[in-house]
Amino acid sequence: MPLIALTGGIASGKSTIARRLAENGAVIVDADQIVRDVQAPGTPVLQQISETFGADVISPDGALDRAALGAKVFGAPALLQQLNAIVHPAVRAESQHRFESALAADPSAVIVYDVPLLVEARVDDPWDTIVVAHAPADERRRRLVELRGMDESAAQARIEAQVSDEKRLAIADVVIDTAGTLADTLAQTDALWERIRPQ
């Protein structure tokens, strides 16, 4: 069972690569979805977030108010560290459970962990291959503005809040350059699949 980590900065094309790998037969485990699941209403994680950051980060329907929480921790490294200390262990345990479930269902499965915060939280795990989706910061900023409707300063702040491209590229076994055309990104992804798929 190959266990592949797929990471990349915001607007780097990581989701496009994950979709293509899924089309080719990989099992995608989405870290962002796991974060949402472990923070769902009624979970111990959400309870702890509320106790740590205040009831105002919970919306009237009992769900996490991501914008309110983000406003508190964004640009506040100590608070972000507190949040990560609550969320990361739960995400790690749930991701491991999903890896094992996928393996039990198909012992030859290629499992791809789609994880934005690999460098920050999981770089030392025993990955068979680390894949980094990469486009220059200027291109990613353009995508955030043109495709996601962010203003320039918000887009720049989101990019700067993440780990540097240099740190991400330093851990890569494979880099998929997403700065070109979609067809080019998909061709690189298909070449990766040929390398990692069950033989």
C-alpha positions in Angstrom: 0.0 0.0 0.0 1.7 3.2 -1.1 1.0 6.1 1.2 1.4 9.4 -0.6 1.4 12.8 0.9 0.1 15.6 -1.4 0.7 19.1 -0.3 1.0 22.6 -1.7 0.3 26.2 -0.8 -3.1 27.9 -1.2 -4.3 28.0 -4.8 -1.4 25.8 -5.9 -3.6 23.4 -7.9 -3.4 20.6 -5.2 -7.2 19.9 -5.6 -6.8 19.4 -9.3 -4.0 16.9 -8.8 -6.0 15.1 -6.1 -9.1 14.8 -8.4 -7.0 13.4 -11.2 -5.4 10.8 -9.0 -8.8 9.8 -7.8 -10.0 9.4 -11.4 -7.0 7.1 -11.9 -7.9 5.0 -8.9 -6.3 6.5 -5.9 -8.1 6.7 -2.6 -8.0 10.3 -1.5 -8.1 11.1 2.2 -8.8 14.8 2.6 -7.2 16.5 5.6 -9.5 19.6 5.3 -12.6 17.3 5.4 -11.2 15.5 8.5 -10.7 18.9 10.2 -14.3 19.8 9.5 -15.4 16.3 10.7 -13.5 16.4 14.0 -14.8 20.0 14.7 -18.4 19.1 14.0 -21.1 20.0 16.6 -21.0 17.6 19.6 -17.4 16.7 19.2 -14.8 17.0 22.0 -12.6 19.1 19.7 -15.4 21.7 19.2 -16.1 21.7 22.9 -12.4 22.4 23.6 -12.2 25.1 21.0 -15.2 26.8 22.6 -13.7 26.6 26.1 -10.3 27.9 24.9 -11.4 30.7 22.5 -14.8 31.7 23.8 -18.4 30.9 23.0 -18.4 33.6 20.3 -16.6 31.2 17.9 -19.7 29.0 17.9 -22.5 30.0 15.6 -26.2 29.9 16.7 -26.7 26.5 15.0 -23.9 25.0 17.2 -21.3 24.8 14.4 -17.9 26.3 14.4 -17.9 29.9 13.2 -14.7 29.6 11.1 -14.5 33.3 10.3 -14.8 34.3 14.0 -12.1 31.7 15.0 -9.9 32.8 12.1 -10.2 36.4 13.1 -8.8 35.5 16.6 -5.9 33.2 15.5 -4.9 34.7 12.2 -1.7 36.7 12.7 -1.5 35.5 16.4 1.1 32.7 16.4 0.6 31.8 20.1 -3.2 31.4 19.7 -2.7 29.5 16.4 -0.4 27.1 18.2 -3.0 26.6 20.9 -5.6 25.8 18.2 -3.2 23.4 16.5 -2.5 21.6 19.8 -6.3 20.9 20.0 -7.0 20.0 16.4 -3.8 18.2 15.1 -3.9 15.2 17.4 -7.6 14.5 16.5 -6.8 14.9 12.8 -3.8 12.6 13.1 -5.9 9.9 14.8 -8.8 10.1 12.3 -6.5 10.2 9.3 -4.8 7.0 10.5 -8.2 5.4 11.0 -9.1 6.3 7.4 -5.8 5.0 6.0 -6.4 1.7 7.8 -10.0 1.4 6.6 -8.9 2.0 3.0 -6.2 -0.6 3.3 -8.7 -3.1 4.9 -11.1 -2.5 2.0 -8.3 -2.9 -0.7 -4.9 -4.1 0.4 -3.4 -2.8 -2.9 -4.9 0.7 -2.6 -2.8 3.7 -3.4 -3.7 6.2 -0.6 -3.2 9.9 -1.1 -3.3 12.1 1.9 -4.3 15.6 0.6 -2.8 17.7 3.4 -2.1 21.5 3.2 -0.2 21.6 6.5 2.2 18.7 5.8 5.4 20.7 6.6 3.8 22.2 9.7 2.3 19.0 11.2 3.1 15.7 9.5 6.4 15.9 7.6 8.1 13.2 9.7 5.4 10.6 9.1 6.5 7.5 7.1 5.3 8.6 3.6 6.3 6.6 0.6 6.3 9.7 -1.6 5.8 13.4 -0.8 4.3 15.3 -3.8 4.3 19.1 -3.8 2.0 21.1 -6.1 3.9 24.2 -6.9 3.2 27.5 -8.6 5.0 30.8 -8.0 3.4 33.1 -5.3 2.5 35.7 -7.9 0.5 33.1 -9.9 -1.2 31.8 -6.7 -2.1 35.4 -5.7 -3.6 36.0 -9.1 -5.7 32.9 -8.8 -7.0 33.9 -5.4 -8.0 37.3 -6.7 -9.4 36.3 -10.1 -10.9 32.9 -9.2 -11.8 33.2 -5.5 -12.7 36.9 -5.4 -10.2 37.9 -2.7 -8.7 41.4 -2.7 -4.9 41.7 -3.3 -4.0 42.3 0.3 -6.1 39.4 1.7 -4.6 37.1 -0.9 -1.1 38.2 0.0 -1.8 37.7 3.7 -3.1 34.2 3.1 0.1 33.3 1.2 2.4 34.8 3.7 0.7 33.1 6.6 1.7 29.7 5.1 5.0 28.0 5.2 7.4 29.2 2.5 7.7 27.6 -0.9 11.3 26.9 -0.1 10.4 24.7 2.9 7.7 22.9 0.9 10.0 22.2 -2.0 12.8 21.0 0.3 10.7 18.0 1.4 9.4 17.0 -2.0 10.1 13.7 -3.7 8.0 14.9 -6.7 7.2 18.4 -7.7 4.2 19.0 -10.0 4.6 22.4 -11.6 1.1 23.8 -11.9 2.0 27.2 -13.3 1.4 26.1 -16.9 -1.8 24.8 -18.6 -4.3 22.4 -17.0 -3.3 19.8 -19.6 0.3 20.1 -18.5 -0.6 19.7 -14.8 -2.8 16.6 -15.7 0.0 15.1 -17.8 2.5 15.4 -14.9 -0.1 13.9 -12.6 -0.7 10.9 -14.9 3.1 10.4 -15.0 3.1 10.3 -11.2 0.3 7.8 -11.3 2.3 5.5 -13.5 5.1 5.6 -11.0 3.0 4.9 -7.9 0.1 2.8 -9.1 -0.2 -0.9 -8.2 1.7 -3.0 -10.7 
